[in-house]
Amino acid sequence: MSLSSLSALLTPISLPLASLFAIPMLSSWSTSLNLVFFSLTWTTIAMTYSPLQLETFGPLFLRSVLYLMPSTLFLLFDLLVPSLAVELKAQGEIALPGRQRGGTRKVRRVVGWAVFNTMLAVAIQGGIEWLVTDVFRMRSLLLIKGSAWSLNHLPNPWSLVKHAVLGLVVRNTLQYYIHLYILHSPSGGVLADWHESWHHSIQVPYSFVAAYDHPACYLLHRFLPIYLPAILFRFHIMTYLLLLAVFSLEELFTYSGFSVLPSTIMLRGMARRTDAHMMSQGKGNYGSIGVLDWTHGTTLGADVMDDVREEMDKHDVQEKAGRAIDGAGDAASGFGAKMRNKTRKGRGKK
């Protein structure tokens, strides 16, 4: 798909969605005003576009802007400025895409199939929504329009938080067990063979590798763990888009191969475990966060608890907590001394 055709495809909804996500980040207004304009923008989108359009173009926009386009920039940086890129790669020169087995021909294959798989997942989601709403005349699988009395069509804040946490937990749990017991198991059959010959034909990852797999394996491992909990618990479309944005950025950075990453809690550890998983041909590190690997003893190298301790040391959490406790103790002692002095003075007056 060319950039011009992709741009034309995104036109109906890309500008409203862009303004929706840009308002809180780019404006200098107060939080309450941001929420008002955010609500008005989403209300306009929800009232203007059909559930089919929202459930197709929303994920298409997010996957394009937060995964495919940045992955392209990272790859161009690796290929065009290898002398600088190698300094930022955690595994050094062997992490450069053009220096790996298959060279640039393999890189083109990886990019082509990664784009295809990403678009396939979006198309399947749109196709399911079309069957449900247009063919069978049922309600949309995701909550989009809200109730008839809802003016802004926004999710309840508690429901958004609850479903976001639920989606995160279910997605990571499904991915871990699918990865371990199907894609890296002798009983996985043809799916395990496809995953090994496709995804694990890459020694050291770069961002496009996150979506490079046989389409059946990609849909099972990447798409279903996100989409299934969303439709089973009928998430609001905003919650689903929020999760999709987070997971897109996670795949972008943890598969990038860079040692310099945004200062997000445990993100560097996730990227380090992804490198170890790929370089060991899938001998461990089957989950993205690492909690289930730590629980089941399938971690390669440093585990998630090491990442937590590293983050705590980096931000001096223990020292700050100690100072806060000491400060609270001093304040309590001072308050107690003042109260005792007042009591003595009161007794003296009597």
NORBELVEN-V704898 format. One line per field, one symbol per residue. psi: psi as a letter, one per 30 degrees, with the letter a starting at -180 (. if undefined). A space follows every 50 residues. Layout:
psi = ???
//
This chain:
psi = kleeeeeeefeffeeeeeeeffefeflglleeeeeeeeeeeeeeeefell eeeefefeeeeeeeefeeeeeeeeeeeeefieeeefffkegbeffkeffl kfafeeeeeeeeeeeeeeeeeeeeeeeeeeeeeeefhllkekjefalfgj efgllkeeeeeeeeeeeeeeeeeeeeeeeefefhkfffbeeeeeeefdeg fkeklleffegjlkeeeeeeeeeefeeefefegilkeeeeeeeeeeeeee eeefgffkfjlkikkgeeeeeeeeeeeefghhfaifleefeeeeefhgkk bkaeeeeeeeeeeegheeeeeeeeeeeeeeeeeeeeeeeeeeeeeeeee.
//
